[in-house]
Amino acid sequence: MSLSASEFYEAGMNLPPWVRKDVALRLLESLEVFDDDSVEEAWSAEIGSRVDDILTGEVETIPDAEVMARLAADRAARHAARQQA
């Protein structure tokens, strides 16, 4: 017997949450076929490119204190907007 996608979904929704999570993760893993070496090479190239951009001055870094201050200001603004709504 073969189930359609919607029948499979409906049957799965009757399972306990922890079982659904396990099934979902297994299904996702079955789709994720990576060549670890190529992923590692791609990340190394990306990191190298970003470091080069910083060293050549093509991009400018922002001090962490400034980033944190901006985030705090954004959070405060969102909170204030929610309070007014």
Contacts in CASP RR format, 6 or more apart in sequence:
PFRMAT RR
TARGET T0000
AUTHOR 0000-0000-0000
METHOD contacts of the structure
MODEL  1
MSLSASEFYEAGMNLPPWVRKDVALRLLESLEVFDDDSVEEAWSAEIGSR
VDDILTGEVETIPDAEVMARLAADRAARHAARQQA
3 11 0 8 1.000
12 20 0 8 1.000
12 23 0 8 1.000
13 20 0 8 1.000
15 23 0 8 1.000
50 59 0 8 1.000
52 58 0 8 1.000
53 59 0 8 1.000
54 61 0 8 1.000
END
